[in-house]
């Protein structure tokens, strides 16, 4: 008999697309989508959406919402669009790339009025990713043209 604090149940995310419960898959499982070990994933076997788990998580806490192929592609494109801003922030402020990327995503999310819970790449919807991509591309185009693309504080945060 266990004495002390009760052990919390493992999280079991629901799929945003079909409503089914996701299952935890590890490298070698039939449902695991990668050829190499990328760590455990929560996968919706009904529709194929998945999300990774937090590094060093003993409870396999999901990183965010399950993502289908379209959302994973949009997140990848958002990463690519943000990369020049991330590299500049790393050079300018001496932060690591993870911190710079998180700040860039928060900057875009704040500028677009996303709720604070969605100021992380893992929680963005497909529409929010597309909005952020368009916003960052317009910001970068205005910056290249030398036009004022917002107040100086926005430029420093990016």
HUCORBEL-V536240 format. One record per helix or strand of 2 or more residues. SS is the DSSP state (A for helix, B for strand). FROM is the first residue (numbers start at 0). TO is the last residue. If there is no record, write none. Layout:
BEGIN
SS:FROM:TO / SS:FROM:TO
END
This chain:
BEGIN
B:22:24 / B:40:42 / B:49:52 / A:68:92 / A:96:111 / A:115:117 / A:120:122 / A:125:144 / A:151:156
END
